Amino acid sequence: MRFYDEVQKKVRFYAKKGGKKNRHMQSNRMLAFADFCEQEGVQSAQEVGKRHVIRYYKTLSELSDSTKLQHYYALRSLFELLEKDPCIPKP
């Protein structure tokens, strides 16, 4: 299974709970990160780590600080959904 598909499967159930607008935005950010990781050559959730998060933040350099922080919160939730250590660096 592709990493993007794995994330999409987890995010589908995540987006159905809670505040719909915020969850939808967060799920889009999670999927954007999954797409970025696939372009980096990641094939499974076990391969994703802090270095991918840092490289992803570098692609967000044009965004405001508050938007980068929202991406951080989405990634932290994604790492929890993937049952990985959610200790990722802040932008």
HTML snippet that shows the backbone in 3Dmol.js (N, CA, C, O; Angstrom):
<script src="https://3Dmol.org/build/3Dmol-min.js"></script>
<div id="view" style="width:600px;height:400px;position:relative"></div>
<script>
const pdb = `
ATOM      1  N   MET A   1       0.844  -1.185   0.000  1.00  0.00           N
ATOM      2  CA  MET A   1       0.000   0.000   0.000  1.00  0.00           C
ATOM      3  C   MET A   1       0.883   1.240   0.000  1.00  0.00           C
ATOM      4  O   MET A   1       1.858   1.324   0.748  1.00  0.00           O
ATOM      5  N   ARG A   2       0.536   2.182  -0.832  1.00  0.00           N
ATOM      6  CA  ARG A   2       1.280   3.436  -0.886  1.00  0.00           C
ATOM      7  C   ARG A   2       1.091   4.214   0.408  1.00  0.00           C
ATOM      8  O   ARG A   2       0.070   4.084   1.084  1.00  0.00           O
ATOM      9  N   PHE A   3       2.086   5.020   0.740  1.00  0.00           N
ATOM     10  CA  PHE A   3       2.020   5.832   1.956  1.00  0.00           C
ATOM     11  C   PHE A   3       0.846   6.798   1.885  1.00  0.00           C
ATOM     12  O   PHE A   3       0.132   6.977   2.871  1.00  0.00           O
ATOM     13  N   TYR A   4       0.639   7.425   0.722  1.00  0.00           N
ATOM     14  CA  TYR A   4      -0.456   8.373   0.566  1.00  0.00           C
ATOM     15  C   TYR A   4      -1.797   7.688   0.832  1.00  0.00           C
ATOM     16  O   TYR A   4      -2.658   8.249   1.510  1.00  0.00           O
ATOM     17  N   ASP A   5      -1.973   6.492   0.308  1.00  0.00           N
ATOM     18  CA  ASP A   5      -3.230   5.757   0.517  1.00  0.00           C
ATOM     19  C   ASP A   5      -3.425   5.390   1.981  1.00  0.00           C
ATOM     20  O   ASP A   5      -4.541   5.425   2.499  1.00  0.00           O
ATOM     21  N   GLU A   6      -2.334   5.040   2.636  1.00  0.00           N
ATOM     22  CA  GLU A   6      -2.396   4.707   4.061  1.00  0.00           C
ATOM     23  C   GLU A   6      -2.847   5.914   4.884  1.00  0.00           C
ATOM     24  O   GLU A   6      -3.681   5.794   5.781  1.00  0.00           O
ATOM     25  N   VAL A   7      -2.285   7.066   4.565  1.00  0.00           N
ATOM     26  CA  VAL A   7      -2.664   8.297   5.269  1.00  0.00           C
ATOM     27  C   VAL A   7      -4.097   8.666   4.949  1.00  0.00           C
ATOM     28  O   VAL A   7      -4.851   9.064   5.837  1.00  0.00           O
ATOM     29  N   GLN A   8      -4.478   8.539   3.696  1.00  0.00           N
ATOM     30  CA  GLN A   8      -5.831   8.886   3.296  1.00  0.00           C
ATOM     31  C   GLN A   8      -6.864   8.028   4.025  1.00  0.00           C
ATOM     32  O   GLN A   8      -7.929   8.518   4.402  1.00  0.00           O
ATOM     33  N   LYS A   9      -6.552   6.768   4.218  1.00  0.00           N
ATOM     34  CA  LYS A   9      -7.461   5.868   4.933  1.00  0.00           C
ATOM     35  C   LYS A   9      -7.626   6.302   6.391  1.00  0.00           C
ATOM     36  O   LYS A   9      -8.738   6.300   6.918  1.00  0.00           O
ATOM     37  N   LYS A  10      -6.523   6.673   7.042  1.00  0.00           N
ATOM     38  CA  LYS A  10      -6.580   7.117   8.441  1.00  0.00           C
ATOM     39  C   LYS A  10      -7.304   8.459   8.569  1.00  0.00           C
ATOM     40  O   LYS A  10      -8.073   8.675   9.506  1.00  0.00           O
ATOM     41  N   VAL A  11      -7.049   9.350   7.619  1.00  0.00           N
ATOM     42  CA  VAL A  11      -7.595  10.703   7.677  1.00  0.00           C
ATOM     43  C   VAL A  11      -9.094  10.705   7.423  1.00  0.00           C
ATOM     44  O   VAL A  11      -9.814  11.552   7.952  1.00  0.00           O
ATOM     45  N   ARG A  12      -9.564   9.770   6.623  1.00  0.00           N
ATOM     46  CA  ARG A  12     -10.993   9.719   6.297  1.00  0.00           C
ATOM     47  C   ARG A  12     -11.838   9.615   7.567  1.00  0.00           C
ATOM     48  O   ARG A  12     -12.840  10.317   7.701  1.00  0.00           O
ATOM     49  N   PHE A  13     -11.446   8.756   8.485  1.00  0.00           N
ATOM     50  CA  PHE A  13     -12.199   8.602   9.729  1.00  0.00           C
ATOM     51  C   PHE A  13     -11.952   9.767  10.681  1.00  0.00           C
ATOM     52  O   PHE A  13     -12.843  10.146  11.442  1.00  0.00           O
ATOM     53  N   TYR A  14     -10.746  10.337  10.642  1.00  0.00           N
ATOM     54  CA  TYR A  14     -10.412  11.478  11.487  1.00  0.00           C
ATOM     55  C   TYR A  14     -11.286  12.680  11.130  1.00  0.00           C
ATOM     56  O   TYR A  14     -11.745  13.397  12.020  1.00  0.00           O
ATOM     57  N   ALA A  15     -11.516  12.903   9.846  1.00  0.00           N
ATOM     58  CA  ALA A  15     -12.250  14.086   9.394  1.00  0.00           C
ATOM     59  C   ALA A  15     -13.737  14.011   9.706  1.00  0.00           C
ATOM     60  O   ALA A  15     -14.421  15.035   9.675  1.00  0.00           O
ATOM     61  N   LYS A  16     -14.249  12.832  10.003  1.00  0.00           N
ATOM     62  CA  LYS A  16     -15.683  12.682  10.261  1.00  0.00           C
ATOM     63  C   LYS A  16     -16.079  13.097  11.667  1.00  0.00           C
ATOM     64  O   LYS A  16     -17.268  13.246  11.950  1.00  0.00           O
ATOM     65  N   LYS A  17     -15.120  13.285  12.547  1.00  0.00           N
ATOM     66  CA  LYS A  17     -15.414  13.643  13.934  1.00  0.00           C
ATOM     67  C   LYS A  17     -15.064  15.103  14.179  1.00  0.00           C
ATOM     68  O   LYS A  17     -14.272  15.683  13.436  1.00  0.00           O
ATOM     69  N   GLY A  18     -15.637  15.694  15.200  1.00  0.00           N
ATOM     70  CA  GLY A  18     -15.265  17.040  15.626  1.00  0.00           C
ATOM     71  C   GLY A  18     -15.761  18.132  14.692  1.00  0.00           C
ATOM     72  O   GLY A  18     -16.693  17.937  13.912  1.00  0.00           O
ATOM     73  N   GLY A  19     -15.103  19.303  14.797  1.00  0.00           N
ATOM     74  CA  GLY A  19     -15.452  20.453  13.972  1.00  0.00           C
ATOM     75  C   GLY A  19     -15.104  20.199  12.523  1.00  0.00           C
ATOM     76  O   GLY A  19     -13.932  20.044  12.183  1.00  0.00           O
ATOM     77  N   LYS A  20     -16.093  20.156  11.678  1.00  0.00           N
ATOM     78  CA  LYS A  20     -15.897  19.727  10.296  1.00  0.00           C
ATOM     79  C   LYS A  20     -14.946  20.634   9.510  1.00  0.00           C
ATOM     80  O   LYS A  20     -14.095  20.137   8.772  1.00  0.00           O
ATOM     81  N   LYS A  21     -15.074  21.923   9.655  1.00  0.00           N
ATOM     82  CA  LYS A  21     -14.246  22.836   8.868  1.00  0.00           C
ATOM     83  C   LYS A  21     -12.770  22.695   9.246  1.00  0.00           C
ATOM     84  O   LYS A  21     -11.910  22.605   8.370  1.00  0.00           O
ATOM     85  N   ASN A  22     -12.480  22.677  10.534  1.00  0.00           N
ATOM     86  CA  ASN A  22     -11.097  22.544  10.993  1.00  0.00           C
ATOM     87  C   ASN A  22     -10.532  21.180  10.634  1.00  0.00           C
ATOM     88  O   ASN A  22      -9.393  21.087  10.177  1.00  0.00           O
ATOM     89  N   ARG A  23     -11.303  20.126  10.830  1.00  0.00           N
ATOM     90  CA  ARG A  23     -10.828  18.778  10.505  1.00  0.00           C
ATOM     91  C   ARG A  23     -10.574  18.635   9.009  1.00  0.00           C
ATOM     92  O   ARG A  23      -9.631  17.956   8.604  1.00  0.00           O
ATOM     93  N   HIS A  24     -11.398  19.263   8.194  1.00  0.00           N
ATOM     94  CA  HIS A  24     -11.198  19.204   6.750  1.00  0.00           C
ATOM     95  C   HIS A  24      -9.885  19.899   6.360  1.00  0.00           C
ATOM     96  O   HIS A  24      -9.123  19.388   5.539  1.00  0.00           O
ATOM     97  N   MET A  25      -9.638  21.050   6.950  1.00  0.00           N
ATOM     98  CA  MET A  25      -8.391  21.769   6.660  1.00  0.00           C
ATOM     99  C   MET A  25      -7.190  20.966   7.138  1.00  0.00           C
ATOM    100  O   MET A  25      -6.184  20.876   6.433  1.00  0.00           O
ATOM    101  N   GLN A  26      -7.284  20.383   8.325  1.00  0.00           N
ATOM    102  CA  GLN A  26      -6.178  19.586   8.839  1.00  0.00           C
ATOM    103  C   GLN A  26      -5.951  18.341   7.989  1.00  0.00           C
ATOM    104  O   GLN A  26      -4.805  17.964   7.740  1.00  0.00           O
ATOM    105  N   SER A  27      -7.013  17.708   7.546  1.00  0.00           N
ATOM    106  CA  SER A  27      -6.845  16.515   6.718  1.00  0.00           C
ATOM    107  C   SER A  27      -6.196  16.867   5.386  1.00  0.00           C
ATOM    108  O   SER A  27      -5.400  16.087   4.864  1.00  0.00           O
ATOM    109  N   ASN A  28      -6.524  18.033   4.828  1.00  0.00           N
ATOM    110  CA  ASN A  28      -5.859  18.478   3.595  1.00  0.00           C
ATOM    111  C   ASN A  28      -4.368  18.695   3.832  1.00  0.00           C
ATOM    112  O   ASN A  28      -3.550  18.369   2.972  1.00  0.00           O
ATOM    113  N   ARG A  29      -4.013  19.240   4.984  1.00  0.00           N
ATOM    114  CA  ARG A  29      -2.598  19.443   5.304  1.00  0.00           C
ATOM    115  C   ARG A  29      -1.880  18.112   5.494  1.00  0.00           C
ATOM    116  O   ARG A  29      -0.729  17.959   5.083  1.00  0.00           O
ATOM    117  N   MET A  30      -2.550  17.160   6.109  1.00  0.00           N
ATOM    118  CA  MET A  30      -1.959  15.831   6.288  1.00  0.00           C
ATOM    119  C   MET A  30      -1.711  15.160   4.943  1.00  0.00           C
ATOM    120  O   MET A  30      -0.669  14.537   4.737  1.00  0.00           O
ATOM    121  N   LEU A  31      -2.661  15.288   4.038  1.00  0.00           N
ATOM    122  CA  LEU A  31      -2.516  14.691   2.720  1.00  0.00           C
ATOM    123  C   LEU A  31      -1.439  15.392   1.905  1.00  0.00           C
ATOM    124  O   LEU A  31      -0.752  14.753   1.108  1.00  0.00           O
ATOM    125  N   ALA A  32      -1.284  16.697   2.095  1.00  0.00           N
ATOM    126  CA  ALA A  32      -0.208  17.422   1.411  1.00  0.00           C
ATOM    127  C   ALA A  32       1.148  16.923   1.905  1.00  0.00           C
ATOM    128  O   ALA A  32       2.081  16.779   1.115  1.00  0.00           O
ATOM    129  N   PHE A  33       1.260  16.662   3.195  1.00  0.00           N
ATOM    130  CA  PHE A  33       2.501  16.120   3.745  1.00  0.00           C
ATOM    131  C   PHE A  33       2.761  14.719   3.204  1.00  0.00           C
ATOM    132  O   PHE A  33       3.899  14.382   2.879  1.00  0.00           O
ATOM    133  N   ALA A  34       1.720  13.906   3.107  1.00  0.00           N
ATOM    134  CA  ALA A  34       1.871  12.550   2.571  1.00  0.00           C
ATOM    135  C   ALA A  34       2.322  12.591   1.116  1.00  0.00           C
ATOM    136  O   ALA A  34       3.158  11.791   0.696  1.00  0.00           O
ATOM    137  N   ASP A  35       1.770  13.518   0.355  1.00  0.00           N
ATOM    138  CA  ASP A  35       2.186  13.678  -1.038  1.00  0.00           C
ATOM    139  C   ASP A  35       3.650  14.102  -1.118  1.00  0.00           C
ATOM    140  O   ASP A  35       4.402  13.596  -1.951  1.00  0.00           O
ATOM    141  N   PHE A  36       4.048  15.024  -0.255  1.00  0.00           N
ATOM    142  CA  PHE A  36       5.448  15.463  -0.200  1.00  0.00           C
ATOM    143  C   PHE A  36       6.360  14.283   0.128  1.00  0.00           C
ATOM    144  O   PHE A  36       7.407  14.111  -0.496  1.00  0.00           O
ATOM    145  N   CYS A  37       5.964  13.481   1.095  1.00  0.00           N
ATOM    146  CA  CYS A  37       6.792  12.332   1.497  1.00  0.00           C
ATOM    147  C   CYS A  37       6.917  11.314   0.371  1.00  0.00           C
ATOM    148  O   CYS A  37       7.980  10.720   0.189  1.00  0.00           O
ATOM    149  N   GLU A  38       5.852  11.109  -0.378  1.00  0.00           N
ATOM    150  CA  GLU A  38       5.934  10.176  -1.501  1.00  0.00           C
ATOM    151  C   GLU A  38       6.890  10.696  -2.562  1.00  0.00           C
ATOM    152  O   GLU A  38       7.610   9.917  -3.187  1.00  0.00           O
ATOM    153  N   GLN A  39       6.902  11.997  -2.768  1.00  0.00           N
ATOM    154  CA  GLN A  39       7.857  12.575  -3.720  1.00  0.00           C
ATOM    155  C   GLN A  39       9.286  12.413  -3.231  1.00  0.00           C
ATOM    156  O   GLN A  39      10.222  12.367  -4.029  1.00  0.00           O
ATOM    157  N   GLU A  40       9.452  12.328  -1.915  1.00  0.00           N
ATOM    158  CA  GLU A  40      10.775  12.115  -1.318  1.00  0.00           C
ATOM    159  C   GLU A  40      11.178  10.639  -1.341  1.00  0.00           C
ATOM    160  O   GLU A  40      12.312  10.305  -0.998  1.00  0.00           O
ATOM    161  N   GLY A  41      10.270   9.763  -1.736  1.00  0.00           N
ATOM    162  CA  GLY A  41      10.581   8.350  -1.839  1.00  0.00           C
ATOM    163  C   GLY A  41      10.126   7.500  -0.675  1.00  0.00           C
ATOM    164  O   GLY A  41      10.523   6.340  -0.570  1.00  0.00           O
ATOM    165  N   VAL A  42       9.307   8.045   0.200  1.00  0.00           N
ATOM    166  CA  VAL A  42       8.795   7.285   1.342  1.00  0.00           C
ATOM    167  C   VAL A  42       7.751   6.298   0.853  1.00  0.00           C
ATOM    168  O   VAL A  42       6.872   6.645   0.064  1.00  0.00           O
ATOM    169  N   GLN A  43       7.858   5.059   1.330  1.00  0.00           N
ATOM    170  CA  GLN A  43       6.917   4.026   0.898  1.00  0.00           C
ATOM    171  C   GLN A  43       6.015   3.527   2.019  1.00  0.00           C
ATOM    172  O   GLN A  43       4.990   2.902   1.744  1.00  0.00           O
ATOM    173  N   SER A  44       6.365   3.783   3.265  1.00  0.00           N
ATOM    174  CA  SER A  44       5.514   3.355   4.373  1.00  0.00           C
ATOM    175  C   SER A  44       5.612   4.349   5.525  1.00  0.00           C
ATOM    176  O   SER A  44       6.504   5.197   5.559  1.00  0.00           O
ATOM    177  N   ALA A  45       4.687   4.230   6.457  1.00  0.00           N
ATOM    178  CA  ALA A  45       4.645   5.148   7.600  1.00  0.00           C
ATOM    179  C   ALA A  45       5.857   4.967   8.505  1.00  0.00           C
ATOM    180  O   ALA A  45       6.239   5.899   9.213  1.00  0.00           O
ATOM    181  N   GLN A  46       6.457   3.804   8.496  1.00  0.00           N
ATOM    182  CA  GLN A  46       7.612   3.544   9.354  1.00  0.00           C
ATOM    183  C   GLN A  46       8.840   4.333   8.916  1.00  0.00           C
ATOM    184  O   GLN A  46       9.747   4.550   9.719  1.00  0.00           O
ATOM    185  N   GLU A  47       8.887   4.763   7.667  1.00  0.00           N
ATOM    186  CA  GLU A  47      10.041   5.490   7.145  1.00  0.00           C
ATOM    187  C   GLU A  47       9.986   6.989   7.440  1.00  0.00           C
ATOM    188  O   GLU A  47      10.997   7.678   7.301  1.00  0.00           O
ATOM    189  N   VAL A  48       8.842   7.494   7.838  1.00  0.00           N
ATOM    190  CA  VAL A  48       8.666   8.934   8.048  1.00  0.00           C
ATOM    191  C   VAL A  48       9.260   9.327   9.393  1.00  0.00           C
ATOM    192  O   VAL A  48       9.067   8.645  10.400  1.00  0.00           O
ATOM    193  N   GLY A  49       9.984  10.439   9.391  1.00  0.00           N
ATOM    194  CA  GLY A  49      10.589  10.914  10.624  1.00  0.00           C
ATOM    195  C   GLY A  49      10.744  12.422  10.646  1.00  0.00           C
ATOM    196  O   GLY A  49      10.156  13.143   9.840  1.00  0.00           O
ATOM    197  N   LYS A  50      11.546  12.871  11.585  1.00  0.00           N
ATOM    198  CA  LYS A  50      11.737  14.309  11.786  1.00  0.00           C
ATOM    199  C   LYS A  50      12.371  14.991  10.579  1.00  0.00           C
ATOM    200  O   LYS A  50      12.049  16.137  10.268  1.00  0.00           O
ATOM    201  N   ARG A  51      13.274  14.285   9.900  1.00  0.00           N
ATOM    202  CA  ARG A  51      13.941  14.916   8.753  1.00  0.00           C
ATOM    203  C   ARG A  51      12.947  15.237   7.642  1.00  0.00           C
ATOM    204  O   ARG A  51      13.116  16.233   6.938  1.00  0.00           O
ATOM    205  N   HIS A  52      11.904  14.405   7.469  1.00  0.00           N
ATOM    206  CA  HIS A  52      10.879  14.690   6.466  1.00  0.00           C
ATOM    207  C   HIS A  52      10.049  15.903   6.875  1.00  0.00           C
ATOM    208  O   HIS A  52       9.667  16.724   6.041  1.00  0.00           O
ATOM    209  N   VAL A  53       9.781  15.998   8.172  1.00  0.00           N
ATOM    210  CA  VAL A  53       9.011  17.138   8.678  1.00  0.00           C
ATOM    211  C   VAL A  53       9.793  18.429   8.459  1.00  0.00           C
ATOM    212  O   VAL A  53       9.221  19.434   8.037  1.00  0.00           O
ATOM    213  N   ILE A  54      11.085  18.411   8.739  1.00  0.00           N
ATOM    214  CA  ILE A  54      11.914  19.609   8.572  1.00  0.00           C
ATOM    215  C   ILE A  54      11.980  20.015   7.101  1.00  0.00           C
ATOM    216  O   ILE A  54      11.876  21.198   6.778  1.00  0.00           O
ATOM    217  N   ARG A  55      12.150  19.045   6.216  1.00  0.00           N
ATOM    218  CA  ARG A  55      12.167  19.361   4.774  1.00  0.00           C
ATOM    219  C   ARG A  55      10.824  19.911   4.324  1.00  0.00           C
ATOM    220  O   ARG A  55      10.765  20.808   3.483  1.00  0.00           O
ATOM    221  N   TYR A  56       9.748  19.374   4.880  1.00  0.00           N
ATOM    222  CA  TYR A  56       8.411  19.864   4.537  1.00  0.00           C
ATOM    223  C   TYR A  56       8.238  21.312   4.984  1.00  0.00           C
ATOM    224  O   TYR A  56       7.673  22.126   4.254  1.00  0.00           O
ATOM    225  N   TYR A  57       8.724  21.634   6.182  1.00  0.00           N
ATOM    226  CA  TYR A  57       8.638  23.013   6.668  1.00  0.00           C
ATOM    227  C   TYR A  57       9.385  23.977   5.746  1.00  0.00           C
ATOM    228  O   TYR A  57       8.952  25.113   5.554  1.00  0.00           O
ATOM    229  N   LYS A  58      10.488  23.533   5.184  1.00  0.00           N
ATOM    230  CA  LYS A  58      11.259  24.390   4.274  1.00  0.00           C
ATOM    231  C   LYS A  58      10.463  24.735   3.022  1.00  0.00           C
ATOM    232  O   LYS A  58      10.668  25.796   2.433  1.00  0.00           O
ATOM    233  N   THR A  59       9.557  23.852   2.609  1.00  0.00           N
ATOM    234  CA  THR A  59       8.720  24.152   1.449  1.00  0.00           C
ATOM    235  C   THR A  59       7.621  25.153   1.794  1.00  0.00           C
ATOM    236  O   THR A  59       7.017  25.748   0.902  1.00  0.00           O
ATOM    237  N   LEU A  60       7.363  25.339   3.087  1.00  0.00           N
ATOM    238  CA  LEU A  60       6.315  26.257   3.542  1.00  0.00           C
ATOM    239  C   LEU A  60       6.872  27.636   3.902  1.00  0.00           C
ATOM    240  O   LEU A  60       6.204  28.405   4.595  1.00  0.00           O
ATOM    241  N   SER A  61       8.059  27.954   3.452  1.00  0.00           N
ATOM    242  CA  SER A  61       8.744  29.179   3.886  1.00  0.00           C
ATOM    243  C   SER A  61       7.985  30.459   3.539  1.00  0.00           C
ATOM    244  O   SER A  61       8.177  31.483   4.194  1.00  0.00           O
ATOM    245  N   GLU A  62       7.128  30.413   2.522  1.00  0.00           N
ATOM    246  CA  GLU A  62       6.406  31.618   2.108  1.00  0.00           C
ATOM    247  C   GLU A  62       5.150  31.870   2.941  1.00  0.00           C
ATOM    248  O   GLU A  62       4.556  32.944   2.847  1.00  0.00           O
ATOM    249  N   LEU A  63       4.744  30.914   3.738  1.00  0.00           N
ATOM    250  CA  LEU A  63       3.522  31.050   4.530  1.00  0.00           C
ATOM    251  C   LEU A  63       3.780  31.825   5.821  1.00  0.00           C
ATOM    252  O   LEU A  63       4.920  31.957   6.267  1.00  0.00           O
ATOM    253  N   SER A  64       2.712  32.328   6.403  1.00  0.00           N
ATOM    254  CA  SER A  64       2.835  33.058   7.665  1.00  0.00           C
ATOM    255  C   SER A  64       3.132  32.093   8.800  1.00  0.00           C
ATOM    256  O   SER A  64       2.953  30.882   8.668  1.00  0.00           O
ATOM    257  N   ASP A  65       3.587  32.645   9.915  1.00  0.00           N
ATOM    258  CA  ASP A  65       3.934  31.822  11.073  1.00  0.00           C
ATOM    259  C   ASP A  65       2.719  31.074  11.628  1.00  0.00           C
ATOM    260  O   ASP A  65       2.832  29.918  12.033  1.00  0.00           O
ATOM    261  N   SER A  66       1.572  31.729  11.644  1.00  0.00           N
ATOM    262  CA  SER A  66       0.378  31.064  12.181  1.00  0.00           C
ATOM    263  C   SER A  66      -0.050  29.902  11.285  1.00  0.00           C
ATOM    264  O   SER A  66      -0.521  28.884  11.791  1.00  0.00           O
ATOM    265  N   THR A  67       0.101  30.033   9.982  1.00  0.00           N
ATOM    266  CA  THR A  67      -0.237  28.943   9.068  1.00  0.00           C
ATOM    267  C   THR A  67       0.730  27.789   9.230  1.00  0.00           C
ATOM    268  O   THR A  67       0.329  26.627   9.170  1.00  0.00           O
ATOM    269  N   LYS A  68       2.002  28.099   9.435  1.00  0.00           N
ATOM    270  CA  LYS A  68       2.993  27.043   9.675  1.00  0.00           C
ATOM    271  C   LYS A  68       2.667  26.296  10.961  1.00  0.00           C
ATOM    272  O   LYS A  68       2.846  25.081  11.043  1.00  0.00           O
ATOM    273  N   LEU A  69       2.191  27.019  11.957  1.00  0.00           N
ATOM    274  CA  LEU A  69       1.821  26.388  13.220  1.00  0.00           C
ATOM    275  C   LEU A  69       0.617  25.462  13.028  1.00  0.00           C
ATOM    276  O   LEU A  69       0.546  24.403  13.652  1.00  0.00           O
ATOM    277  N   GLN A  70      -0.326  25.852  12.171  1.00  0.00           N
ATOM    278  CA  GLN A  70      -1.465  24.983  11.871  1.00  0.00           C
ATOM    279  C   GLN A  70      -1.002  23.701  11.171  1.00  0.00           C
ATOM    280  O   GLN A  70      -1.556  22.628  11.409  1.00  0.00           O
ATOM    281  N   HIS A  71       0.008  23.814  10.313  1.00  0.00           N
ATOM    282  CA  HIS A  71       0.583  22.626   9.676  1.00  0.00           C
ATOM    283  C   HIS A  71       1.237  21.732  10.735  1.00  0.00           C
ATOM    284  O   HIS A  71       1.146  20.507  10.661  1.00  0.00           O
ATOM    285  N   TYR A  72       1.885  22.343  11.704  1.00  0.00           N
ATOM    286  CA  TYR A  72       2.494  21.578  12.792  1.00  0.00           C
ATOM    287  C   TYR A  72       1.444  20.771  13.547  1.00  0.00           C
ATOM    288  O   TYR A  72       1.642  19.586  13.820  1.00  0.00           O
ATOM    289  N   TYR A  73       0.322  21.417  13.886  1.00  0.00           N
ATOM    290  CA  TYR A  73      -0.738  20.722  14.613  1.00  0.00           C
ATOM    291  C   TYR A  73      -1.313  19.570  13.785  1.00  0.00           C
ATOM    292  O   TYR A  73      -1.624  18.507  14.322  1.00  0.00           O
ATOM    293  N   ALA A  74      -1.451  19.789  12.475  1.00  0.00           N
ATOM    294  CA  ALA A  74      -1.954  18.728  11.601  1.00  0.00           C
ATOM    295  C   ALA A  74      -0.969  17.557  11.558  1.00  0.00           C
ATOM    296  O   ALA A  74      -1.380  16.397  11.595  1.00  0.00           O
ATOM    297  N   LEU A  75       0.324  17.859  11.482  1.00  0.00           N
ATOM    298  CA  LEU A  75       1.328  16.797  11.434  1.00  0.00           C
ATOM    299  C   LEU A  75       1.395  16.038  12.756  1.00  0.00           C
ATOM    300  O   LEU A  75       1.582  14.822  12.776  1.00  0.00           O
ATOM    301  N   ARG A  76       1.244  16.759  13.843  1.00  0.00           N
ATOM    302  CA  ARG A  76       1.246  16.100  15.149  1.00  0.00           C
ATOM    303  C   ARG A  76       0.061  15.133  15.258  1.00  0.00           C
ATOM    304  O   ARG A  76       0.202  14.027  15.781  1.00  0.00           O
ATOM    305  N   SER A  77      -1.094  15.552  14.766  1.00  0.00           N
ATOM    306  CA  SER A  77      -2.262  14.668  14.759  1.00  0.00           C
ATOM    307  C   SER A  77      -2.040  13.479  13.831  1.00  0.00           C
ATOM    308  O   SER A  77      -2.447  12.360  14.144  1.00  0.00           O
ATOM    309  N   LEU A  78      -1.397  13.719  12.692  1.00  0.00           N
ATOM    310  CA  LEU A  78      -1.108  12.636  11.760  1.00  0.00           C
ATOM    311  C   LEU A  78      -0.189  11.601  12.390  1.00  0.00           C
ATOM    312  O   LEU A  78      -0.414  10.399  12.244  1.00  0.00           O
ATOM    313  N   PHE A  79       0.839  12.056  13.084  1.00  0.00           N
ATOM    314  CA  PHE A  79       1.755  11.130  13.725  1.00  0.00           C
ATOM    315  C   PHE A  79       1.031  10.307  14.796  1.00  0.00           C
ATOM    316  O   PHE A  79       1.347   9.133  14.991  1.00  0.00           O
ATOM    317  N   GLU A  80       0.071  10.909  15.485  1.00  0.00           N
ATOM    318  CA  GLU A  80      -0.720  10.166  16.466  1.00  0.00           C
ATOM    319  C   GLU A  80      -1.612   9.137  15.774  1.00  0.00           C
ATOM    320  O   GLU A  80      -1.772   8.023  16.272  1.00  0.00           O
ATOM    321  N   LEU A  81      -2.191   9.500  14.630  1.00  0.00           N
ATOM    322  CA  LEU A  81      -3.016   8.556  13.872  1.00  0.00           C
ATOM    323  C   LEU A  81      -2.192   7.381  13.356  1.00  0.00           C
ATOM    324  O   LEU A  81      -2.678   6.251  13.295  1.00  0.00           O
ATOM    325  N   LEU A  82      -0.945   7.654  12.986  1.00  0.00           N
ATOM    326  CA  LEU A  82      -0.061   6.604  12.484  1.00  0.00           C
ATOM    327  C   LEU A  82       0.613   5.826  13.606  1.00  0.00           C
ATOM    328  O   LEU A  82       1.415   4.925  13.360  1.00  0.00           O
ATOM    329  N   GLU A  83       0.273   6.187  14.847  1.00  0.00           N
ATOM    330  CA  GLU A  83       0.825   5.545  16.040  1.00  0.00           C
ATOM    331  C   GLU A  83       2.340   5.655  16.102  1.00  0.00           C
ATOM    332  O   GLU A  83       3.041   4.706  16.452  1.00  0.00           O
ATOM    333  N   LYS A  84       2.825   6.845  15.750  1.00  0.00           N
ATOM    334  CA  LYS A  84       4.247   7.155  15.849  1.00  0.00           C
ATOM    335  C   LYS A  84       4.428   8.182  16.958  1.00  0.00           C
ATOM    336  O   LYS A  84       3.456   8.789  17.408  1.00  0.00           O
ATOM    337  N   ASP A  85       5.654   8.378  17.397  1.00  0.00           N
ATOM    338  CA  ASP A  85       5.958   9.363  18.432  1.00  0.00           C
ATOM    339  C   ASP A  85       5.623  10.761  17.905  1.00  0.00           C
ATOM    340  O   ASP A  85       6.230  11.204  16.930  1.00  0.00           O
ATOM    341  N   PRO A  86       4.664  11.471  18.533  1.00  0.00           N
ATOM    342  CA  PRO A  86       4.267  12.789  18.032  1.00  0.00           C
ATOM    343  C   PRO A  86       5.226  13.922  18.392  1.00  0.00           C
ATOM    344  O   PRO A  86       4.873  15.092  18.246  1.00  0.00           O
ATOM    345  N   CYS A  87       6.426  13.597  18.857  1.00  0.00           N
ATOM    346  CA  CYS A  87       7.414  14.628  19.178  1.00  0.00           C
ATOM    347  C   CYS A  87       8.114  15.074  17.909  1.00  0.00           C
ATOM    348  O   CYS A  87       9.191  14.579  17.575  1.00  0.00           O
ATOM    349  N   ILE A  88       7.499  16.009  17.207  1.00  0.00           N
ATOM    350  CA  ILE A  88       8.102  16.537  15.985  1.00  0.00           C
ATOM    351  C   ILE A  88       8.488  17.978  16.229  1.00  0.00           C
ATOM    352  O   ILE A  88       7.895  18.637  17.084  1.00  0.00           O
ATOM    353  N   PRO A  89       9.472  18.486  15.497  1.00  0.00           N
ATOM    354  CA  PRO A  89       9.910  19.870  15.728  1.00  0.00           C
ATOM    355  C   PRO A  89       8.871  20.878  15.266  1.00  0.00           C
ATOM    356  O   PRO A  89       8.153  20.649  14.293  1.00  0.00           O
ATOM    357  N   LYS A  90       8.801  21.982  15.967  1.00  0.00           N
ATOM    358  CA  LYS A  90       7.929  23.084  15.549  1.00  0.00           C
ATOM    359  C   LYS A  90       8.632  23.868  14.456  1.00  0.00           C
ATOM    360  O   LYS A  90       9.861  23.877  14.389  1.00  0.00           O
ATOM    361  N   PRO A  91       7.862  24.525  13.600  1.00  0.00           N
ATOM    362  CA  PRO A  91       8.504  25.319  12.521  1.00  0.00           C
ATOM    363  C   PRO A  91       9.237  26.529  13.058  1.00  0.00           C
ATOM    364  O   PRO A  91       9.822  27.289  12.286  1.00  0.00           O
TER     365      PRO A  91
END
`;
const viewer = $3Dmol.createViewer("view");
viewer.addModel(pdb, "pdb");
viewer.setStyle({}, {cartoon: {color: "spectrum"}});
viewer.zoomTo();
viewer.render();
</script>
